[in-house]
Amino acid sequence: MILRYKSGTDSILANGLLAELVRSGKAKVAKPIEDQVKSFDLKRVEAETDVSANLIQEAAGLMDSNS
């Protein structure tokens, strides 16, 4: 899957994907990191990157912590 995002927003997208993985239980991270990515909710990431929340969820769904 290719996610086309606004130039300069790659770190926001990465944090949004990580936040979604943590929320869905697919990733476990240290508490400080979990607290940091909580602010990257799907609406914020969508607004800043131009990647729809549905696509972010779909991309996160394709990732598997055992891969």
C-alpha positions as CSV (number, residue, x, y, z in Angstrom):
1,M,0.0,0.0,0.0
2,I,1.3,3.5,-0.9
3,L,0.2,6.4,1.3
4,R,0.6,9.7,-0.5
5,Y,1.1,12.4,2.1
6,K,1.8,16.1,2.1
7,S,5.5,16.9,1.8
8,G,7.1,17.4,5.2
9,T,4.5,15.5,7.2
10,D,6.2,12.1,7.1
11,S,6.9,12.1,10.9
12,I,3.3,13.0,11.6
13,L,2.2,10.1,9.5
14,A,4.6,7.7,11.1
15,N,3.5,8.8,14.6
16,G,-0.1,8.4,13.5
17,L,0.5,4.9,12.3
18,L,2.3,4.0,15.5
19,A,-0.6,5.5,17.5
20,E,-3.1,3.4,15.6
21,L,-1.0,0.3,16.1
22,V,-0.9,0.9,19.8
23,R,-4.6,1.7,20.0
24,S,-5.5,-1.5,18.2
25,G,-3.2,-3.6,20.3
26,K,-0.9,-4.6,17.4
27,A,2.1,-2.8,19.0
28,K,3.3,-2.5,22.5
29,V,5.6,0.3,23.3
30,A,7.1,1.8,26.5
31,K,4.8,4.1,28.5
32,P,6.6,7.3,27.6
33,I,6.2,6.6,23.9
34,E,2.6,5.6,24.3
35,D,1.9,8.9,26.0
36,Q,3.7,10.8,23.3
37,V,1.8,9.2,20.4
38,K,-1.6,9.6,22.0
39,S,-1.8,13.1,20.6
40,F,-1.7,11.7,17.1
41,D,-5.3,10.9,16.7
42,L,-6.6,10.0,13.3
43,K,-8.4,13.3,12.7
44,R,-5.3,15.3,13.4
45,V,-3.1,13.1,11.2
46,E,-5.6,13.2,8.4
47,A,-5.8,17.0,8.6
48,E,-2.1,17.5,8.6
49,T,-1.0,14.8,6.1
50,D,-4.0,14.7,3.7
51,V,-4.1,10.9,4.2
52,S,-7.6,9.8,5.1
53,A,-8.2,8.2,8.5
54,N,-9.6,5.1,6.7
55,L,-6.4,4.6,4.8
56,I,-4.3,5.1,8.0
57,Q,-6.4,2.4,9.7
58,E,-6.1,0.1,6.7
59,A,-2.4,0.5,6.5
60,A,-2.1,-0.2,10.3
61,G,-4.3,-3.2,9.8
62,L,-1.8,-4.6,7.3
63,M,1.0,-4.4,9.7
64,D,1.6,-7.3,12.0
65,S,3.8,-7.2,15.1
66,N,5.0,-10.7,14.4
67,S,6.4,-9.9,10.9
